[in-house]
Amino acid sequence: MLGDIAGAEQIFIACGYTDMRKSIDGLAALVQQNYMMDPFQNTLFLFCGHKCDRLMALYWEGDGFVLLYKRLEGGRFQWPRDADEVKQISPQEFRWLLEGLAIHQPKAVKKVTSSIAI
């Protein structure tokens, strides 16, 4: 189905700035050359420019790429700018990002795994 990104096994965010004039081929090359990753995986790659009001998503559907573009009319995405690297995020962090929140929520309840058997 066209643009069904819900099936993505992983979500990666390109920290820092991305030239938002890039096309599908330019973003796929960025994934391969800068991040040494395969864009032909069942993975969603997210990119953001300088203004932080536009987001691009690149997703391989098995028979071709889908390029999604979202522009906020009011507000900005809380995009991590700390480095030119790629970072894996969870589906919950992806939802936070699309809602205008930071991907690191200090008050969010974190899942805890215990090594002690009860």
Long-range contacts (C-beta under 8 A, 24 or more apart in sequence): 2-61, 2-66, 3-59, 3-66, 3-68, 4-61, 5-44, 5-57, 5-59, 5-66, 5-68, 7-42, 8-42, 8-43, 8-44, 8-59, 9-41, 9-42, 9-43, 10-41, 10-42, 10-43, 10-44, 10-88, 11-43, 11-44, 11-46, 11-88, 11-89, 11-90, 11-91, 11-93, 11-94, 12-37, 12-43, 12-44, 12-45, 12-46, 12-86, 12-87, 12-88, 12-89, 13-46, 13-79, 13-80, 13-86, 13-87, 13-88, 13-89, 13-97, 13-103, 14-45, 14-46, 14-47, 14-48, 14-86, 15-79, 15-80, 15-81, 15-82, 15-83, 15-84, 15-85, 15-86, 15-87, 16-80, 16-81, 16-82, 16-83, 16-84, 16-85, 17-48, 17-49, 17-50, 17-81, 18-47, 18-48, 18-49, 18-56, 19-49, 20-47, 20-48, 20-49, 20-54, 20-56, 22-47, 22-56, 23-67, 24-58, 24-65, 24-67, 27-56, 27-58, 27-67, 28-58, 28-65, 31-58, 31-86, 34-84, 35-85, 35-86, 37-86, 39-65, 44-94, 45-86, 46-94, 46-97, 48-77, 48-79, 51-76, 52-76, 52-77, 52-78, 52-79, 53-77, 55-97, 55-98, 70-98, 72-100, 75-100, 76-100, 78-102, 78-103
